[in-house]
Amino acid sequence: MQGRDPYRGDELREGLCHSEQADYRITTFSAEKYNEAWLDAAGVCGGTYLGGPRWVVSARAEHLEQARNRPGGTVRQLKSVS
């Protein structure tokens, strides 16, 4: 039995936003379950992410709190698995 890749194009979209202050990678998901799967996979590398139910923003940690002012969401610190 083959599993379905949760990161197929139907489940997520990614884009980049460049500003004078920072670069942001924005990932949106077709369902909340794909968001959680993505964060679980990202947890292997660690990092800080700003996220809502169907989206995640990746950037340097110091820029995420300011970025949170517009869309809301929660800043999450993921610990890498060593």
C-alpha positions as CSV (number, residue, x, y, z in Angstrom):
1,M,0.0,0.0,0.0
2,Q,1.4,3.4,-0.9
3,G,0.8,6.4,1.3
4,R,-0.3,9.7,-0.1
5,D,2.2,12.5,0.0
6,P,0.7,15.2,2.2
7,Y,2.8,17.9,0.5
8,R,1.4,17.4,-3.0
9,G,0.4,20.6,-4.7
10,D,-3.3,20.1,-3.9
11,E,-2.6,20.3,-0.2
12,L,-0.3,23.3,0.0
13,R,0.9,26.4,-1.7
14,E,4.1,28.3,-1.0
15,G,5.2,31.8,-1.8
16,L,7.9,34.3,-0.9
17,C,7.5,37.8,0.3
18,H,10.5,40.1,0.3
19,S,10.5,43.4,2.3
20,E,13.2,45.8,3.3
21,Q,13.2,44.2,6.8
22,A,13.0,40.5,6.0
23,D,12.2,37.7,3.7
24,Y,9.1,35.6,4.5
25,R,8.0,32.2,3.2
26,I,4.3,31.8,3.3
27,T,2.7,28.3,3.1
28,T,-1.0,27.8,3.0
29,F,-2.8,24.5,3.3
30,S,-6.1,23.2,1.9
31,A,-6.9,21.7,5.3
32,E,-5.7,22.1,8.9
33,K,-4.5,18.5,9.0
34,Y,-1.8,19.3,6.4
35,N,-0.7,22.3,8.5
36,E,-0.1,20.0,11.4
37,A,1.7,17.4,9.3
38,W,3.9,20.1,7.9
39,L,4.8,21.4,11.3
40,D,5.6,17.9,12.5
41,A,8.0,17.5,9.6
42,A,9.5,20.9,10.2
43,G,10.1,20.1,13.8
44,V,12.9,17.8,12.8
45,C,14.9,20.9,11.8
46,G,13.6,23.1,14.5
47,G,13.0,26.8,14.0
48,T,10.4,29.5,14.8
49,Y,7.2,29.8,12.8
50,L,4.1,32.0,12.8
51,G,1.0,30.0,12.1
52,G,-2.8,29.9,11.9
53,P,-5.2,27.1,11.2
54,R,-4.3,26.7,7.5
55,W,-1.1,28.7,7.1
56,V,2.5,29.1,8.3
57,V,5.0,31.9,7.9
58,S,8.7,31.2,8.1
59,A,11.2,33.9,8.7
60,R,13.9,34.9,11.2
61,A,12.4,34.7,14.7
62,E,12.9,38.4,15.4
63,H,10.7,39.3,12.4
64,L,7.8,37.0,13.2
65,E,6.3,38.8,16.2
66,Q,6.0,42.0,14.1
67,A,4.6,40.1,11.2
68,R,2.0,38.7,13.5
69,N,0.3,42.1,13.8
70,R,-1.6,41.7,10.5
71,P,-2.8,38.0,10.2
72,G,-2.7,37.1,13.9
73,G,-1.7,33.5,14.6
74,T,0.7,32.1,17.1
75,V,4.5,32.1,17.1
76,R,5.8,28.5,17.7
77,Q,9.3,27.5,18.6
78,L,10.0,24.0,17.3
79,K,12.9,22.1,18.8
80,S,15.1,20.1,16.5
81,V,15.4,16.3,16.9
82,S,19.0,15.3,17.4
